[in-house]
Amino acid sequence: MKIKTYKLHNKNGMEITVTNVGCAIMKLIIPSKNGAKDIVFGFDQAEDYTRPHPHFGVVAGRVANRIGGGKFTLGGKEYQLETNDGANHLHGGTSGFDKKIWDVMESPEENGGGKIVFVYDSPDGDANYPGNLTATVTYTLTDANILRMDYHAATDTQTICNLTNHSYFNLSGYDAPSILDHELEINADKLTAVDEGLIPTGGFVEVAGTPFDFRMAKTIGKDIEAAGEVNKTGGYDHNFVLNGKGRAASIISPKTGIRMTVFTDSPGIQLYTSNMIEGGGIVSGKGASYRKHSGFCLETQLFPNAVNIPHFQSCVVTKDAPQQFYTEFAFEW
């Protein structure tokens, strides 16, 4: 299948470049008081997304985030997935949806530049997941400066799924050195409690009085060192339990005045502050060397390890119950 790139644009100067390799967002250009800024990590060439990288801009799946021990039971049968994050499974494994070349069912050339529809048919046994799964991801850019992502998953039997976009943002520009001055607010009173491998245990932790309290806007840098000590993560890498559907988070760069507000009907959002990126090699692109704490991810999702914790919202997809979620990134400048 041929690797391709596509551009979406609106009347206000926003422009997005995407590729059918992993549905990756390669560029996201936003006007600002300091001129137009590309605000996402990535590469210049679509082919670069086929090589190992820290999930820049891609759709992670079949199951994004972590599954404890890479194991789960479905329909009375136990499945063992690849353990590519210590003893655990992460983001669908090393041959996950981020490495697949997706079909393009509707492209900007056909609809005027504001929408693209990607489809991937994942066969039974793909990365050792059971069941055939058809995943559909639609990106829509509106003249209200909203990038909307619609995720749909359907199967002919039963399987598990949890799709998210894994873009790394820096609202000061992809090549800016830090996101520690960004002011972030998250509409969440709790986190999912995790073990030493960052696998949710089924419990919850109140954010009040902790470094994870973003109920009122504060800079990412204010408590990041303390947050990194809690689970030895080196920063934020935690799932926040959202207070209902709708507005989930808002973040602004004081340097550019670009604000991004996140809306979703997913129950959780993972804040990740590029803790494991040290620059050079596979984390260089578009003339920049991406580094620790120079980008952030806000991954809307079902809770990690949901397949193994019955009281979490289920990630099981059946023939009669397909899965559908949306995320919107709304921009102001």
N, C-alpha and C positions, 0 to 999 in steps of 0.2 A: 504494500500500500504506500502511496506517495506521501511524503511529508510536505505539509503546506503551512503557510502563514496567512492570516486574515487581519483586516483592520476594521474596527468599529469607531464611529465618531459621532459627535453631536454638534449642534449649532453654536455651542458656547466655547468650543476649543478643546474639549476633552477628546482624547484619542486612546484607543486600546489596541495593542497588537497581540494576537493569540496564535497558537499553533495547535495542530491536531495531535501532537505528541503530548499525551497526558493532559490535554485541554489547558496547557500552560499559558498563563498570562505573561507575555514577554516584556511588554511595556505598558505603562498606565500614565499618560501625560495629563497633568492638571495645570491650568493657568494659576498664577499666584502673583502676589505683589512683587516678587523677585523674578518674574518671568516664568515661562512654562517649565514644569518639573516632571521628570519621569520618576515615579515614587516607588517602584518595585524592583527588587533584586531580579536578576536574570541574565540571559545571554543574548548576543546579537544574532546568532544563527539557530534556527529551529533544531538542526541536527544535534546541537550540543545538549539538548534535553534528553537524548537517548543514553548519555553516559552518566555515571554516578554523580549525584549532587544532592544537596540537602532539601530536596522537594521544592525547589524554587517555582512558585506560581502554579503548581500542578493541582489536579484533583487527586486526592489520596483515596485508595480503596483496594479491594472490596470493602475492607473495614479500616477506616482511619483510626489513628491513635493506637492504643495498646490493648492486647489481649494477654492476660496472665498465663505464662507458661506456653503460650501459643496453642492452648487446648480449649476445646469446648465440646459440649454434647448437644446434638440436635436429632430429634426423632429416635432417641434411644441409642444413637451411634456416636462414639467419640471420634473427634477429628484432631489431628496434630498438624499445625501450621509451622512454617519456617520461624525459627527464633533468631531474629536479626537485630534485636535490641537487648543484649545480654541474654537472659533466659526467657525473654518475652517476644511477642510478635508485634511489629510496628508498621502502620501505614500500608498494610497489604503485602509486606515483604519486599524482597529485592526485585521481584518481577510483578509488582503491583500495577494498578491502573495508571500510575504516573509514567510508566515506561511503555504503555500501549499506544499504538497509533489508531486514533479514533476515526470512525466514519463521520463525515460532515453531511448532515441531512438538509441543512438550510444555511446558506452563507450570506455574507453582506452583499455580494454582487446581485443576489436575488431579491433582497428586501430593502435596499437603500442605505445600508450601512449601520443599522442599529441592533442587529440580532444575529446570533449564530447558534446552531443546534448540533451538538456532538452526540454520537451513539457508539457504544461499545458492547458487543455481544460476548460475554464472558462464559466459556463453556464449563460444564460440570468437570470438576477436578482442577480448574485453573488455580494455580498456587495452592492446591489441595483444598480449596473451598468446595462444598457440595452444591449441586444444582446449577442449571443454566440460568444466567442472570443477564438481563438487558438493562444497561445503565444509560440514561439520557441526561445530559447536562446542557442547559440553555443559558447563554449569556446574553443579556439585553442591556443596552446603554440608552438611556432616555435623555430628553432635553431638559429634564429636571435634575440632571447631573447625578443620576442614580445608576450604578452598575448592579443589576439584579442577576442572581444565579438561582436557577431552578434545578433541583435534583430529583430524578425519578428512577426508581428501580423496580423491575418486575421479573418474576420467575415462573417457570412451569411446574415447580414443585415447592420446595422450601429451602431457604438459605439465610445468610446473614449479610447485612450491608450497613455501612455508615460512611457517606460521602462528605467530603469537605474540600474547600479550596485552601491551599497552603501557601498563599502569597506572603512574602516578607515585605513589609512596608517601611519606608522612612519618608515621612511627609516633608522633610527638608530636602529630599532628593536621594535617589538610590546610592549616590556616591558620597553622601554626607557621613561623617565619622561616628555619629551616635544618635540614639533615640532617647537618651536619658533625660533630655529636657522636654520631651513630649508630655503634655498633660492628658491623663487618661481617667475616664470614669467608666465603671462597669456596674450594671444593674443587677447585682448579686449580693445576697446576704451570706452565702455559704460556698464552700468548696467541697468537692468530693475528697474524702480522706484517702490517703494512699500509703502503701508500704514502701520499703527502701528501693523497690524497682519502679516506683511511680504507678503501681497498679492499684486502682480503687479497691478498697476493702468492703465497701457497702455502707460505710458510715459517712457522716458529714461534719464539717468544721465551720463554725461561725467565723466570719472574717473580722468582726468587731474586735478592736484591740490588737490586731495582727498586721504584719506587713502586706497582707492581701486585701486590705480594706480600701477599695476604690469606689465606695458608694458616693463619696464626694471627690471631685477631680483633684488629682495630685500628679506630680511628675513621676514618671516611671523610675527615675533615679533615686527618689527620696528613700525608699525602703528596699531597693533591689538587693543590696548586700545582705541584709537580714533575711530576706525571702530566700536567697540562694543557700543560706545555711540550714534552713528548715529541713529540706530533703536532699541537701548537697547537690543542688541542681546548677549552681552558679548564676542563678537569676530566677526569672519566672518561667515555669513550665507546668502549669496547673490548670485544671478544669474548674471553671466557676459555674455554680448552679444558678441559672438565670431566674429572675423573679417574674416568670410568665413570658408570654409571647410579645413580640414587638421590639421596642427599643432595647438593645442589649448593651451597647457600649458607645462611647464617643471619645475621640482623641484629636488633639490639635498640635501642630508645630508652631512654636512662637516665632520661628525664623521666617516661615513662608506665609503663615496665616491659614494654611490649608487645614480644614477640619474634615474628618471622616466619622460618620455615624453609622453604626451597624444595627440592622433590624433583622430578626429571624423568628421562625417558629420552632427552631431546635431548642432542646432543654438546656444545653450547655455551650460554653465557649472556652476554648483553650487559649490562654495568653502564653506566648513563647517569645523570649527576648534574645534569640540567636545566641544562646549561651555556649554552644559547642563549635561555633565558627571561629576559626583563628586566622583566616585570610590566606591568600595564595592558592595555587593549584586548582582543585575542583571548585573552589568558592570565589573564583575571579571571573568577572564577566562585564561586558559593556565598558571596558576600560577601568573598572573599579576592582578593588580587593575587599570583599565583604568580610566583616569582622565581628567579634563578640560584641553584643549590645549595639550593633549598628542597624539592626532591623527588628521589627516585631511582627508576630503573626497573631491574628484573632480568628481562630478556627471554630466556626459554629458546628455543632456536632451533637450526636447522642453521647451519653457518658462513656468514657473508656471502660472496657471490660464488661459492658452491659450484658453480653451474652452469658456471662457467668454469675450475674447478680440479679435474681428474679424481681426485686422491687425497683430496679432501674427501668426506665422506658425501654421497651424491647427493640432490638435491632433485627429481629427475625422478619423476613419477607416471605410471604406465601403466595400461591397462585391466586387466591381470592383476596389477598390484602397486600397490594403493592405499597411501596414506600415513597413518600413525597415530602420534601422540605424546600424552603427558600431562604436565601440570604440576600440582603441589600446593603451595599456600601454607598451611602449618600455623601456627596462632597459639597463643601462650601469653601469659598476663598475670597 
